[in-house]
Amino acid sequence: MNRELALQELTPAYAEALRLRDQGADHAAIAARLDLPVEAVPNLLELAQAKLDTLLVMPTVEAD
């Protein structure tokens, strides 16, 4: 699975947090965008990245 497809499988908050991080946003900017406390951002990013990594290593199922 490619990264963009994998991001679409995540919750909107996880996907948005990872996209913002990839664009160079700091924790404060991510927190403001997602309406979260800044302290929650590192854990959110860690969980989101772990879920994304899992999706990226999963084999894709091809339709017949």
N, C-alpha and C positions, 0 to 999 in steps of 0.2 A: 504494500500500500504506500502511495506517495504521501508526503507530509501534508499537503493541502487537503487531501481526502481524509487523512487521519484527524486533522484539526476539526473537520466537519463532524466527526463522530464524538467529539468532546462536548461537554456542556458549554453553553455560550460564555459563561464566565471564565472557564479554563482556557478556551480558545482565544478569547479576547486578551486575557492576561499574557498568554504566550506571544501573541501577535504584537502587543504593545512592547513587551520586553525585546522582541526581535527588532523592533523599530528604534530601540534605544531608550525607551521610557524608563525612568527610575521608579523605585517603589512608591514614592509619593504620587507620581503621576498615574501609576496603575491603580493605586488606592482611590484616588479622586475619581477616575473614570468609572471604576466599578462600585463606587460608594461603599468602600470598606475601610477599616482602620489600617493604617500603614503597617502595623505590627502583623496583620494577617497575610500580607502579600508574600513574604518569603515561603511560608508554608503552602499557600495557594499555588505558587509557581512550582514548588517541589512536587506537589501532588499532580498538577497538570502535566509536568514534564514526564513523570513516571507513567501516567496513563498514555501519553502520546508515545513514549518509547515502547510500551507494550503493544500498542496498535501498529507501530511501524515494523515490528518483528513478526507479527502475525502473518501467516500465509494468506494471500488473497484467494477468494473463491471465484472462479470464472463461471459465468453463465453458459449454459449449453446453447 
